[in-house]
Amino acid sequence: MRSVGGETVQVSIDQGGAGTTELIAAAPGYRYAVINYTVVMSAAGTYAFSDGTDWLTGDIPVATNGGVSSPHAEQEYPLFVGGVSRPLSITTTGGSAHGHLLARKI
Protein backbone atom coordinates (compact mmCIF):
# COMPACT_ATOMS: atom_id res chain seq x y z
CA MET A 1 0.00 0.00 0.00
CA ARG A 2 1.35 3.40 -0.96
CA SER A 3 0.89 6.12 1.67
CA VAL A 4 -0.63 9.45 0.66
CA GLY A 5 1.40 11.06 3.43
CA GLY A 6 0.02 13.43 6.00
CA GLU A 7 -0.87 13.16 9.64
CA THR A 8 -3.33 10.53 10.91
CA VAL A 9 -6.25 12.02 12.82
CA GLN A 10 -8.39 9.84 15.12
CA VAL A 11 -11.75 11.35 15.98
CA SER A 12 -14.45 10.43 18.49
CA ILE A 13 -18.03 11.02 17.32
CA ASP A 14 -20.29 11.83 20.28
CA GLN A 15 -23.17 14.15 19.44
CA GLY A 16 -25.43 15.47 22.17
CA GLY A 17 -28.41 15.55 19.80
CA ALA A 18 -29.39 15.61 16.15
CA GLY A 19 -27.90 18.39 14.03
CA THR A 20 -24.50 19.32 12.63
CA THR A 21 -21.32 18.69 14.59
CA GLU A 22 -17.84 19.69 13.45
CA LEU A 23 -15.58 16.67 13.92
CA ILE A 24 -12.26 18.15 12.73
CA ALA A 25 -11.54 21.88 12.45
CA ALA A 26 -10.35 23.33 9.16
CA ALA A 27 -6.58 23.41 8.66
CA PRO A 28 -5.44 26.07 6.16
CA GLY A 29 -3.96 24.45 3.04
CA TYR A 30 -4.96 20.89 4.05
CA ARG A 31 -7.92 18.61 3.51
CA TYR A 32 -9.14 15.45 5.22
CA ALA A 33 -9.28 12.02 3.58
CA VAL A 34 -11.49 9.62 5.57
CA ILE A 35 -10.03 6.11 5.76
CA ASN A 36 -12.71 4.41 7.90
CA TYR A 37 -15.51 5.13 10.33
CA THR A 38 -18.09 3.55 12.61
CA VAL A 39 -21.35 5.36 13.36
CA VAL A 40 -24.25 4.23 15.58
CA MET A 41 -27.41 6.32 15.92
CA SER A 42 -29.36 6.82 19.18
CA ALA A 43 -32.68 6.87 17.28
CA ALA A 44 -33.86 6.10 13.77
CA GLY A 45 -32.63 8.77 11.38
CA THR A 46 -29.97 9.66 8.85
CA TYR A 47 -26.40 10.91 8.87
CA ALA A 48 -24.14 12.44 6.24
CA PHE A 49 -20.64 13.91 6.17
CA SER A 50 -19.80 17.35 4.78
CA ASP A 51 -16.96 19.84 4.66
CA GLY A 52 -19.21 22.77 5.52
CA THR A 53 -19.77 23.58 1.85
CA ASP A 54 -20.18 20.29 -0.03
CA TRP A 55 -21.83 17.01 0.96
CA LEU A 56 -19.17 14.27 0.95
CA THR A 57 -21.75 11.47 1.29
CA GLY A 58 -25.45 11.14 0.69
CA ASP A 59 -27.92 10.65 3.53
CA ILE A 60 -27.33 7.25 5.13
CA PRO A 61 -30.45 5.90 6.90
CA VAL A 62 -30.00 4.01 10.17
CA ALA A 63 -32.48 2.28 12.51
CA THR A 64 -32.60 3.00 16.25
CA ASN A 65 -29.35 1.78 17.83
CA GLY A 66 -28.29 0.63 14.37
CA GLY A 67 -25.10 1.66 12.72
CA VAL A 68 -22.56 1.40 9.96
CA SER A 69 -18.95 0.33 10.07
CA SER A 70 -17.08 1.13 6.89
CA PRO A 71 -14.32 -1.12 5.65
CA HIS A 72 -10.78 0.15 6.11
CA ALA A 73 -9.93 1.88 2.83
CA GLU A 74 -6.42 2.06 1.44
CA GLN A 75 -4.83 5.44 2.00
CA GLU A 76 -4.47 6.07 -1.73
CA TYR A 77 -8.20 5.30 -2.21
CA PRO A 78 -9.99 6.91 0.76
CA LEU A 79 -13.75 6.64 1.31
CA PHE A 80 -14.16 10.38 0.68
CA VAL A 81 -12.10 13.59 0.77
CA GLY A 82 -13.14 17.06 1.88
CA GLY A 83 -12.22 20.39 0.31
CA VAL A 84 -8.98 22.25 0.94
CA SER A 85 -9.04 24.41 4.09
CA ARG A 86 -12.46 23.05 5.13
CA PRO A 87 -13.59 21.24 8.30
CA LEU A 88 -15.10 17.76 8.47
CA SER A 89 -18.61 17.60 9.92
CA ILE A 90 -21.42 15.10 10.47
CA THR A 91 -25.08 16.07 10.14
CA THR A 92 -27.82 13.88 11.63
CA THR A 93 -31.61 13.81 11.68
CA GLY A 94 -33.76 11.87 14.13
CA GLY A 95 -31.05 10.97 16.63
CA SER A 96 -27.48 11.61 17.68
CA ALA A 97 -24.43 9.89 16.17
CA HIS A 98 -21.76 8.08 18.18
CA GLY A 99 -18.62 6.26 17.10
CA HIS A 100 -15.23 7.14 15.64
CA LEU A 101 -13.37 7.80 12.42
CA LEU A 102 -9.84 7.76 11.09
CA ALA A 103 -8.73 10.41 8.60
CA ARG A 104 -5.51 11.63 7.00
CA LYS A 105 -4.70 15.34 6.96
CA ILE A 106 -3.26 15.78 3.46
C-alpha positions as CSV (number, residue, x, y, z in Angstrom):
1,M,0.0,0.0,0.0
2,R,1.3,3.4,-1.0
3,S,0.9,6.1,1.7
4,V,-0.6,9.4,0.7
5,G,1.4,11.1,3.4
6,G,0.0,13.4,6.0
7,E,-0.9,13.2,9.6
8,T,-3.3,10.5,10.9
9,V,-6.3,12.0,12.8
10,Q,-8.4,9.8,15.1
11,V,-11.8,11.4,16.0
12,S,-14.5,10.4,18.5
13,I,-18.0,11.0,17.3
14,D,-20.3,11.8,20.3
15,Q,-23.2,14.1,19.4
16,G,-25.4,15.5,22.2
17,G,-28.4,15.5,19.8
18,A,-29.4,15.6,16.2
19,G,-27.9,18.4,14.0
20,T,-24.5,19.3,12.6
21,T,-21.3,18.7,14.6
22,E,-17.8,19.7,13.5
23,L,-15.6,16.7,13.9
24,I,-12.3,18.1,12.7
25,A,-11.5,21.9,12.5
26,A,-10.4,23.3,9.2
27,A,-6.6,23.4,8.7
28,P,-5.4,26.1,6.2
29,G,-4.0,24.5,3.0
30,Y,-5.0,20.9,4.1
31,R,-7.9,18.6,3.5
32,Y,-9.1,15.4,5.2
33,A,-9.3,12.0,3.6
34,V,-11.5,9.6,5.6
35,I,-10.0,6.1,5.8
36,N,-12.7,4.4,7.9
37,Y,-15.5,5.1,10.3
38,T,-18.1,3.6,12.6
39,V,-21.4,5.4,13.4
40,V,-24.3,4.2,15.6
41,M,-27.4,6.3,15.9
42,S,-29.4,6.8,19.2
43,A,-32.7,6.9,17.3
44,A,-33.9,6.1,13.8
45,G,-32.6,8.8,11.4
46,T,-30.0,9.7,8.9
47,Y,-26.4,10.9,8.9
48,A,-24.1,12.4,6.2
49,F,-20.6,13.9,6.2
50,S,-19.8,17.4,4.8
51,D,-17.0,19.8,4.7
52,G,-19.2,22.8,5.5
53,T,-19.8,23.6,1.8
54,D,-20.2,20.3,0.0
55,W,-21.8,17.0,1.0
56,L,-19.2,14.3,1.0
57,T,-21.7,11.5,1.3
58,G,-25.4,11.1,0.7
59,D,-27.9,10.6,3.5
60,I,-27.3,7.2,5.1
61,P,-30.4,5.9,6.9
62,V,-30.0,4.0,10.2
63,A,-32.5,2.3,12.5
64,T,-32.6,3.0,16.2
65,N,-29.3,1.8,17.8
66,G,-28.3,0.6,14.4
67,G,-25.1,1.7,12.7
68,V,-22.6,1.4,10.0
69,S,-18.9,0.3,10.1
70,S,-17.1,1.1,6.9
71,P,-14.3,-1.1,5.6
72,H,-10.8,0.2,6.1
73,A,-9.9,1.9,2.8
74,E,-6.4,2.1,1.4
75,Q,-4.8,5.4,2.0
76,E,-4.5,6.1,-1.7
77,Y,-8.2,5.3,-2.2
78,P,-10.0,6.9,0.8
79,L,-13.8,6.6,1.3
80,F,-14.2,10.4,0.7
81,V,-12.1,13.6,0.8
82,G,-13.1,17.1,1.9
83,G,-12.2,20.4,0.3
84,V,-9.0,22.3,0.9
85,S,-9.0,24.4,4.1
86,R,-12.5,23.0,5.1
87,P,-13.6,21.2,8.3
88,L,-15.1,17.8,8.5
89,S,-18.6,17.6,9.9
90,I,-21.4,15.1,10.5
91,T,-25.1,16.1,10.1
92,T,-27.8,13.9,11.6
93,T,-31.6,13.8,11.7
94,G,-33.8,11.9,14.1
95,G,-31.1,11.0,16.6
96,S,-27.5,11.6,17.7
97,A,-24.4,9.9,16.2
98,H,-21.8,8.1,18.2
99,G,-18.6,6.3,17.1
100,H,-15.2,7.1,15.6
101,L,-13.4,7.8,12.4
102,L,-9.8,7.8,11.1
103,A,-8.7,10.4,8.6
104,R,-5.5,11.6,7.0
105,K,-4.7,15.3,7.0
106,I,-3.3,15.8,3.5
